[in-house]
């Protein structure tokens, strides 16, 4: 498809400190065939006034801008709401506090020959961590049988597929994984493009702060939450996390940060092979 329309959806709530960075990232894209949908959960800070100030810039670039502010039932409810306003051939979720890696991301992606059967395209991600940024390649797509193989912000999904399937609101933290897992299990076609797509705030999000709960939801999605083997594994996982947290509290924080940094760089280097 030549010059497909891309719907970029941002969900936010009381995001006055981060919303402008995300909006500027969208405005800065050199790819012109865009619409931008902002779903706000009813912010009480300056988020909405900051969005209002940016409206003329979107109008000047000819980017359709939709702003909705009302209470929702959580992040995936807000994301589904954004889908209902979208018209794009492709959907990207770039939530407040995240941004595109650079201004040419979308232009470069759509120079690629993407087959009609490839309804999910994904790339590399810059993880923003306490000690700095690390560029991380995704895992092999077969890893989807266990956990997310790529970063959601570094993904675009065909609009018809995304609007038809939407996110399952039974999951509070892993509904995006449920969507991609189901598509993978159905034999859906993914396309990896070796291009850094998103800069992702990877430590402050709900999923990052509730990893044990995310693991519970993964198990439900995969249909193994009631298996004794998984329950025993999860007990071991909880004990391991508690032990790790206890050790980290006993060690100097400078040492802990250096070990984390070394580990992330080791993982990033390993995925380059």
ZATIDREN-326077 format. One record per residue (C-alpha): x, y, z; residue in three letters; residue number from 1. Coordinates in steps of 0.1 Angstrom, whole numbers, plus 5000, padded with zeros to 4 digits. Layout:
BEGIN
<pt X="X" Y="Y" Z="Z" code="ALA" pos="NUM"/>
...
end
This chain:
BEGIN
<pt X="5000" Y="5000" Z="5000" code="UNK" pos="1"/>
<pt X="5014" Y="5033" Z="4990" code="UNK" pos="2"/>
<pt X="5014" Y="5061" Z="5016" code="UNK" pos="3"/>
<pt X="4993" Y="5043" Z="5042" code="UNK" pos="4"/>
<pt X="4977" Y="5064" Z="5070" code="UNK" pos="5"/>
<pt X="4993" Y="5058" Z="5104" code="UNK" pos="6"/>
<pt X="4972" Y="5064" Z="5135" code="UNK" pos="7"/>
<pt X="4993" Y="5072" Z="5165" code="UNK" pos="8"/>
<pt X="4974" Y="5068" Z="5198" code="UNK" pos="9"/>
<pt X="4986" Y="5082" Z="5231" code="UNK" pos="10"/>
<pt X="4969" Y="5075" Z="5264" code="UNK" pos="11"/>
<pt X="4977" Y="5097" Z="5294" code="UNK" pos="12"/>
<pt X="4966" Y="5108" Z="5328" code="UNK" pos="13"/>
<pt X="4981" Y="5137" Z="5347" code="UNK" pos="14"/>
<pt X="5010" Y="5137" Z="5323" code="UNK" pos="15"/>
<pt X="5020" Y="5173" Z="5324" code="UNK" pos="16"/>
<pt X="5057" Y="5164" Z="5328" code="UNK" pos="17"/>
<pt X="5059" Y="5141" Z="5298" code="UNK" pos="18"/>
<pt X="5031" Y="5148" Z="5273" code="UNK" pos="19"/>
<pt X="5049" Y="5175" Z="5254" code="UNK" pos="20"/>
<pt X="5078" Y="5152" Z="5247" code="UNK" pos="21"/>
<pt X="5055" Y="5126" Z="5232" code="UNK" pos="22"/>
<pt X="5035" Y="5151" Z="5212" code="UNK" pos="23"/>
<pt X="5067" Y="5168" Z="5198" code="UNK" pos="24"/>
<pt X="5079" Y="5134" Z="5187" code="UNK" pos="25"/>
<pt X="5048" Y="5129" Z="5167" code="UNK" pos="26"/>
<pt X="5049" Y="5165" Z="5153" code="UNK" pos="27"/>
<pt X="5086" Y="5159" Z="5143" code="UNK" pos="28"/>
<pt X="5079" Y="5129" Z="5121" code="UNK" pos="29"/>
<pt X="5089" Y="5136" Z="5084" code="UNK" pos="30"/>
<pt X="5062" Y="5111" Z="5073" code="UNK" pos="31"/>
<pt X="5032" Y="5132" Z="5065" code="UNK" pos="32"/>
<pt X="5003" Y="5107" Z="5064" code="UNK" pos="33"/>
<pt X="4994" Y="5107" Z="5101" code="UNK" pos="34"/>
<pt X="4966" Y="5112" Z="5125" code="UNK" pos="35"/>
<pt X="4971" Y="5116" Z="5162" code="UNK" pos="36"/>
<pt X="4946" Y="5105" Z="5189" code="UNK" pos="37"/>
<pt X="4950" Y="5115" Z="5225" code="UNK" pos="38"/>
<pt X="4929" Y="5097" Z="5251" code="UNK" pos="39"/>
<pt X="4932" Y="5114" Z="5285" code="UNK" pos="40"/>
<pt X="4917" Y="5098" Z="5316" code="UNK" pos="41"/>
<pt X="4904" Y="5131" Z="5330" code="UNK" pos="42"/>
<pt X="4936" Y="5148" Z="5341" code="UNK" pos="43"/>
<pt X="4935" Y="5173" Z="5369" code="UNK" pos="44"/>
<pt X="4969" Y="5189" Z="5362" code="UNK" pos="45"/>
<pt X="4980" Y="5210" Z="5332" code="UNK" pos="46"/>
<pt X="4980" Y="5181" Z="5307" code="UNK" pos="47"/>
<pt X="4949" Y="5193" Z="5288" code="UNK" pos="48"/>
<pt X="4960" Y="5229" Z="5286" code="UNK" pos="49"/>
<pt X="4994" Y="5218" Z="5273" code="UNK" pos="50"/>
<pt X="4977" Y="5197" Z="5247" code="UNK" pos="51"/>
<pt X="4955" Y="5227" Z="5237" code="UNK" pos="52"/>
<pt X="4986" Y="5248" Z="5232" code="UNK" pos="53"/>
<pt X="4999" Y="5223" Z="5206" code="UNK" pos="54"/>
<pt X="4967" Y="5220" Z="5186" code="UNK" pos="55"/>
<pt X="4976" Y="5248" Z="5160" code="UNK" pos="56"/>
<pt X="5009" Y="5230" Z="5152" code="UNK" pos="57"/>
<pt X="4990" Y="5198" Z="5142" code="UNK" pos="58"/>
<pt X="4966" Y="5219" Z="5122" code="UNK" pos="59"/>
<pt X="4995" Y="5236" Z="5104" code="UNK" pos="60"/>
<pt X="5009" Y="5202" Z="5094" code="UNK" pos="61"/>
<pt X="4976" Y="5188" Z="5083" code="UNK" pos="62"/>
<pt X="4976" Y="5161" Z="5110" code="UNK" pos="63"/>
<pt X="4941" Y="5151" Z="5121" code="UNK" pos="64"/>
<pt X="4941" Y="5155" Z="5159" code="UNK" pos="65"/>
<pt X="4915" Y="5139" Z="5182" code="UNK" pos="66"/>
<pt X="4915" Y="5147" Z="5219" code="UNK" pos="67"/>
<pt X="4891" Y="5129" Z="5243" code="UNK" pos="68"/>
<pt X="4892" Y="5135" Z="5281" code="UNK" pos="69"/>
<pt X="4870" Y="5114" Z="5303" code="UNK" pos="70"/>
<pt X="4874" Y="5087" Z="5330" code="UNK" pos="71"/>
<pt X="4882" Y="5052" Z="5318" code="UNK" pos="72"/>
<pt X="4886" Y="5017" Z="5333" code="UNK" pos="73"/>
<pt X="4923" Y="5015" Z="5329" code="UNK" pos="74"/>
<pt X="4950" Y="5018" Z="5302" code="UNK" pos="75"/>
<pt X="4936" Y="4991" Z="5279" code="UNK" pos="76"/>
<pt X="4901" Y="5006" Z="5280" code="UNK" pos="77"/>
<pt X="4917" Y="5039" Z="5270" code="UNK" pos="78"/>
<pt X="4936" Y="5022" Z="5242" code="UNK" pos="79"/>
<pt X="4905" Y="5005" Z="5229" code="UNK" pos="80"/>
<pt X="4887" Y="5039" Z="5230" code="UNK" pos="81"/>
<pt X="4916" Y="5053" Z="5209" code="UNK" pos="82"/>
<pt X="4911" Y="5025" Z="5184" code="UNK" pos="83"/>
<pt X="4874" Y="5035" Z="5180" code="UNK" pos="84"/>
<pt X="4884" Y="5070" Z="5168" code="UNK" pos="85"/>
<pt X="4912" Y="5057" Z="5145" code="UNK" pos="86"/>
<pt X="4910" Y="5055" Z="5107" code="UNK" pos="87"/>
<pt X="4946" Y="5045" Z="5100" code="UNK" pos="88"/>
<pt X="4959" Y="5016" Z="5079" code="UNK" pos="89"/>
<pt X="4984" Y="5011" Z="5107" code="UNK" pos="90"/>
<pt X="4982" Y="5016" Z="5144" code="UNK" pos="91"/>
<pt X="5010" Y="5026" Z="5168" code="UNK" pos="92"/>
<pt X="5006" Y="5032" Z="5206" code="UNK" pos="93"/>
<pt X="5030" Y="5058" Z="5219" code="UNK" pos="94"/>
<pt X="5020" Y="5066" Z="5254" code="UNK" pos="95"/>
<pt X="5029" Y="5097" Z="5274" code="UNK" pos="96"/>
<pt X="5065" Y="5095" Z="5284" code="UNK" pos="97"/>
<pt X="5076" Y="5076" Z="5253" code="UNK" pos="98"/>
<pt X="5086" Y="5089" Z="5219" code="UNK" pos="99"/>
<pt X="5099" Y="5079" Z="5185" code="UNK" pos="100"/>
<pt X="5136" Y="5073" Z="5183" code="UNK" pos="101"/>
<pt X="5140" Y="5101" Z="5157" code="UNK" pos="102"/>
<pt X="5121" Y="5121" Z="5132" code="UNK" pos="103"/>
<pt X="5126" Y="5097" Z="5103" code="UNK" pos="104"/>
<pt X="5112" Y="5065" Z="5119" code="UNK" pos="105"/>
<pt X="5079" Y="5063" Z="5100" code="UNK" pos="106"/>
<pt X="5093" Y="5075" Z="5067" code="UNK" pos="107"/>
<pt X="5120" Y="5048" Z="5068" code="UNK" pos="108"/>
<pt X="5096" Y="5021" Z="5078" code="UNK" pos="109"/>
<pt X="5073" Y="5028" Z="5049" code="UNK" pos="110"/>
<pt X="5101" Y="5027" Z="5024" code="UNK" pos="111"/>
<pt X="5102" Y="4990" Z="5032" code="UNK" pos="112"/>
<pt X="5083" Y="4966" Z="5010" code="UNK" pos="113"/>
<pt X="5057" Y="4952" Z="5035" code="UNK" pos="114"/>
<pt X="5036" Y="4923" Z="5022" code="UNK" pos="115"/>
<pt X="4998" Y="4925" Z="5028" code="UNK" pos="116"/>
<pt X="5001" Y="4893" Z="5050" code="UNK" pos="117"/>
<pt X="5025" Y="4910" Z="5074" code="UNK" pos="118"/>
<pt X="5001" Y="4926" Z="5098" code="UNK" pos="119"/>
<pt X="5025" Y="4933" Z="5126" code="UNK" pos="120"/>
<pt X="5058" Y="4951" Z="5120" code="UNK" pos="121"/>
<pt X="5083" Y="4957" Z="5148" code="UNK" pos="122"/>
<pt X="5118" Y="4969" Z="5154" code="UNK" pos="123"/>
<pt X="5144" Y="4978" Z="5179" code="UNK" pos="124"/>
<pt X="5139" Y="4999" Z="5211" code="UNK" pos="125"/>
<pt X="5159" Y="5024" Z="5232" code="UNK" pos="126"/>
<pt X="5153" Y="5015" Z="5268" code="UNK" pos="127"/>
<pt X="5155" Y="5044" Z="5291" code="UNK" pos="128"/>
<pt X="5168" Y="5033" Z="5325" code="UNK" pos="129"/>
<pt X="5180" Y="5049" Z="5356" code="UNK" pos="130"/>
<pt X="5217" Y="5047" Z="5345" code="UNK" pos="131"/>
<pt X="5211" Y="5058" Z="5309" code="UNK" pos="132"/>
<pt X="5198" Y="5045" Z="5276" code="UNK" pos="133"/>
<pt X="5204" Y="5010" Z="5261" code="UNK" pos="134"/>
<pt X="5194" Y="5001" Z="5225" code="UNK" pos="135"/>
<pt X="5178" Y="4966" Z="5227" code="UNK" pos="136"/>
<pt X="5169" Y="4943" Z="5198" code="UNK" pos="137"/>
<pt X="5138" Y="4922" Z="5201" code="UNK" pos="138"/>
<pt X="5140" Y="4885" Z="5209" code="UNK" pos="139"/>
<pt X="5133" Y="4858" Z="5182" code="UNK" pos="140"/>
<pt X="5096" Y="4858" Z="5175" code="UNK" pos="141"/>
<pt X="5092" Y="4823" Z="5188" code="UNK" pos="142"/>
<pt X="5098" Y="4837" Z="5223" code="UNK" pos="143"/>
<pt X="5062" Y="4849" Z="5220" code="UNK" pos="144"/>
<pt X="5052" Y="4815" Z="5234" code="UNK" pos="145"/>
<pt X="5067" Y="4826" Z="5267" code="UNK" pos="146"/>
<pt X="5066" Y="4864" Z="5269" code="UNK" pos="147"/>
<pt X="5066" Y="4895" Z="5248" code="UNK" pos="148"/>
<pt X="5093" Y="4893" Z="5222" code="UNK" pos="149"/>
<pt X="5094" Y="4930" Z="5214" code="UNK" pos="150"/>
<pt X="5084" Y="4964" Z="5228" code="UNK" pos="151"/>
<pt X="5048" Y="4974" Z="5222" code="UNK" pos="152"/>
<pt X="5058" Y="5010" Z="5214" code="UNK" pos="153"/>
<pt X="5082" Y="4998" Z="5187" code="UNK" pos="154"/>
<pt X="5053" Y="4980" Z="5169" code="UNK" pos="155"/>
<pt X="5028" Y="4989" Z="5143" code="UNK" pos="156"/>
<pt X="4997" Y="4967" Z="5137" code="UNK" pos="157"/>
<pt X="4974" Y="4967" Z="5107" code="UNK" pos="158"/>
<pt X="4944" Y="4989" Z="5115" code="UNK" pos="159"/>
<pt X="4917" Y="4964" Z="5105" code="UNK" pos="160"/>
<pt X="4932" Y="4937" Z="5126" code="UNK" pos="161"/>
<pt X="4937" Y="4959" Z="5157" code="UNK" pos="162"/>
<pt X="4902" Y="4975" Z="5155" code="UNK" pos="163"/>
<pt X="4886" Y="4940" Z="5151" code="UNK" pos="164"/>
<pt X="4904" Y="4922" Z="5179" code="UNK" pos="165"/>
<pt X="4911" Y="4951" Z="5204" code="UNK" pos="166"/>
<pt X="4925" Y="4945" Z="5239" code="UNK" pos="167"/>
<pt X="4909" Y="4920" Z="5263" code="UNK" pos="168"/>
<pt X="4900" Y="4940" Z="5294" code="UNK" pos="169"/>
<pt X="4902" Y="4909" Z="5316" code="UNK" pos="170"/>
<pt X="4939" Y="4916" Z="5318" code="UNK" pos="171"/>
<pt X="4951" Y="4947" Z="5336" code="UNK" pos="172"/>
<pt X="4988" Y="4946" Z="5327" code="UNK" pos="173"/>
<pt X="4993" Y="4921" Z="5299" code="UNK" pos="174"/>
<pt X="4964" Y="4927" Z="5274" code="UNK" pos="175"/>
<pt X="4989" Y="4937" Z="5248" code="UNK" pos="176"/>
<pt X="5007" Y="4904" Z="5252" code="UNK" pos="177"/>
<pt X="4973" Y="4886" Z="5250" code="UNK" pos="178"/>
<pt X="4967" Y="4903" Z="5217" code="UNK" pos="179"/>
<pt X="5000" Y="4894" Z="5201" code="UNK" pos="180"/>
<pt X="5001" Y="4859" Z="5216" code="UNK" pos="181"/>
<pt X="4967" Y="4851" Z="5201" code="UNK" pos="182"/>
<pt X="4978" Y="4864" Z="5167" code="UNK" pos="183"/>
<pt X="5010" Y="4844" Z="5169" code="UNK" pos="184"/>
<pt X="4991" Y="4812" Z="5179" code="UNK" pos="185"/>
<pt X="4968" Y="4817" Z="5149" code="UNK" pos="186"/>
<pt X="4998" Y="4817" Z="5126" code="UNK" pos="187"/>
<pt X="4998" Y="4854" Z="5120" code="UNK" pos="188"/>
<pt X="5027" Y="4870" Z="5101" code="UNK" pos="189"/>
<pt X="5051" Y="4893" Z="5119" code="UNK" pos="190"/>
<pt X="5078" Y="4914" Z="5101" code="UNK" pos="191"/>
<pt X="5109" Y="4924" Z="5119" code="UNK" pos="192"/>
<pt X="5126" Y="4956" Z="5105" code="UNK" pos="193"/>
<pt X="5161" Y="4963" Z="5118" code="UNK" pos="194"/>
<pt X="5154" Y="4999" Z="5127" code="UNK" pos="195"/>
<pt X="5152" Y="5016" Z="5161" code="UNK" pos="196"/>
<pt X="5116" Y="5027" Z="5164" code="UNK" pos="197"/>
<pt X="5109" Y="5039" Z="5200" code="UNK" pos="198"/>
<pt X="5125" Y="5054" Z="5230" code="UNK" pos="199"/>
<pt X="5107" Y="5037" Z="5259" code="UNK" pos="200"/>
<pt X="5105" Y="5047" Z="5296" code="UNK" pos="201"/>
<pt X="5111" Y="5011" Z="5308" code="UNK" pos="202"/>
<pt X="5111" Y="5015" Z="5346" code="UNK" pos="203"/>
<pt X="5082" Y="5037" Z="5356" code="UNK" pos="204"/>
<pt X="5053" Y="5019" Z="5339" code="UNK" pos="205"/>
<pt X="5028" Y="4997" Z="5356" code="UNK" pos="206"/>
<pt X="5041" Y="4965" Z="5340" code="UNK" pos="207"/>
<pt X="5077" Y="4972" Z="5350" code="UNK" pos="208"/>
<pt X="5067" Y="4978" Z="5386" code="UNK" pos="209"/>
<pt X="5044" Y="4947" Z="5389" code="UNK" pos="210"/>
<pt X="5064" Y="4920" Z="5371" code="UNK" pos="211"/>
<pt X="5050" Y="4892" Z="5393" code="UNK" pos="212"/>
<pt X="5014" Y="4901" Z="5385" code="UNK" pos="213"/>
<pt X="5025" Y="4903" Z="5348" code="UNK" pos="214"/>
<pt X="5038" Y="4867" Z="5351" code="UNK" pos="215"/>
<pt X="5004" Y="4857" Z="5365" code="UNK" pos="216"/>
<pt X="4986" Y="4872" Z="5336" code="UNK" pos="217"/>
<pt X="5010" Y="4856" Z="5311" code="UNK" pos="218"/>
<pt X="5002" Y="4822" Z="5326" code="UNK" pos="219"/>
<pt X="4964" Y="4828" Z="5323" code="UNK" pos="220"/>
<pt X="4968" Y="4839" Z="5287" code="UNK" pos="221"/>
<pt X="4988" Y="4807" Z="5280" code="UNK" pos="222"/>
<pt X="4963" Y="4785" Z="5298" code="UNK" pos="223"/>
<pt X="4987" Y="4772" Z="5324" code="UNK" pos="224"/>
<pt X="4979" Y="4792" Z="5355" code="UNK" pos="225"/>
<pt X="4962" Y="4761" Z="5371" code="UNK" pos="226"/>
<pt X="4990" Y="4737" Z="5365" code="UNK" pos="227"/>
<pt X="5009" Y="4725" Z="5395" code="UNK" pos="228"/>
<pt X="5042" Y="4728" Z="5377" code="UNK" pos="229"/>
<pt X="5035" Y="4765" Z="5370" code="UNK" pos="230"/>
<pt X="5024" Y="4772" Z="5406" code="UNK" pos="231"/>
<pt X="5056" Y="4756" Z="5419" code="UNK" pos="232"/>
<pt X="5076" Y="4777" Z="5394" code="UNK" pos="233"/>
<pt X="5058" Y="4808" Z="5406" code="UNK" pos="234"/>
<pt X="5066" Y="4802" Z="5443" code="UNK" pos="235"/>
<pt X="5102" Y="4798" Z="5433" code="UNK" pos="236"/>
<pt X="5100" Y="4831" Z="5413" code="UNK" pos="237"/>
<pt X="5085" Y="4850" Z="5442" code="UNK" pos="238"/>
<pt X="5112" Y="4837" Z="5466" code="UNK" pos="239"/>
<pt X="5139" Y="4846" Z="5441" code="UNK" pos="240"/>
<pt X="5125" Y="4881" Z="5437" code="UNK" pos="241"/>
<pt X="5123" Y="4887" Z="5474" code="UNK" pos="242"/>
<pt X="5159" Y="4874" Z="5479" code="UNK" pos="243"/>
<pt X="5171" Y="4896" Z="5451" code="UNK" pos="244"/>
<pt X="5153" Y="4927" Z="5465" code="UNK" pos="245"/>
<pt X="5167" Y="4919" Z="5499" code="UNK" pos="246"/>
<pt X="5203" Y="4917" Z="5487" code="UNK" pos="247"/>
<pt X="5200" Y="4949" Z="5467" code="UNK" pos="248"/>
<pt X="5188" Y="4968" Z="5498" code="UNK" pos="249"/>
<pt X="5219" Y="4955" Z="5516" code="UNK" pos="250"/>
<pt X="5244" Y="4965" Z="5490" code="UNK" pos="251"/>
<pt X="5255" Y="5001" Z="5481" code="UNK" pos="252"/>
<pt X="5231" Y="5015" Z="5455" code="UNK" pos="253"/>
<pt X="5261" Y="5026" Z="5433" code="UNK" pos="254"/>
<pt X="5272" Y="4990" Z="5431" code="UNK" pos="255"/>
<pt X="5237" Y="4977" Z="5423" code="UNK" pos="256"/>
<pt X="5233" Y="5003" Z="5395" code="UNK" pos="257"/>
<pt X="5267" Y="4993" Z="5380" code="UNK" pos="258"/>
<pt X="5257" Y="4956" Z="5381" code="UNK" pos="259"/>
<pt X="5223" Y="4964" Z="5364" code="UNK" pos="260"/>
<pt X="5240" Y="4985" Z="5338" code="UNK" pos="261"/>
<pt X="5265" Y="4958" Z="5331" code="UNK" pos="262"/>
<pt X="5237" Y="4932" Z="5328" code="UNK" pos="263"/>
<pt X="5217" Y="4953" Z="5304" code="UNK" pos="264"/>
<pt X="5246" Y="4959" Z="5281" code="UNK" pos="265"/>
<pt X="5255" Y="4922" Z="5282" code="UNK" pos="266"/>
<pt X="5219" Y="4913" Z="5271" code="UNK" pos="267"/>
<pt X="5220" Y="4940" Z="5244" code="UNK" pos="268"/>
<pt X="5253" Y="4927" Z="5230" code="UNK" pos="269"/>
<pt X="5241" Y="4891" Z="5231" code="UNK" pos="270"/>
<pt X="5211" Y="4900" Z="5209" code="UNK" pos="271"/>
<pt X="5233" Y="4915" Z="5183" code="UNK" pos="272"/>
<pt X="5248" Y="4881" Z="5175" code="UNK" pos="273"/>
end
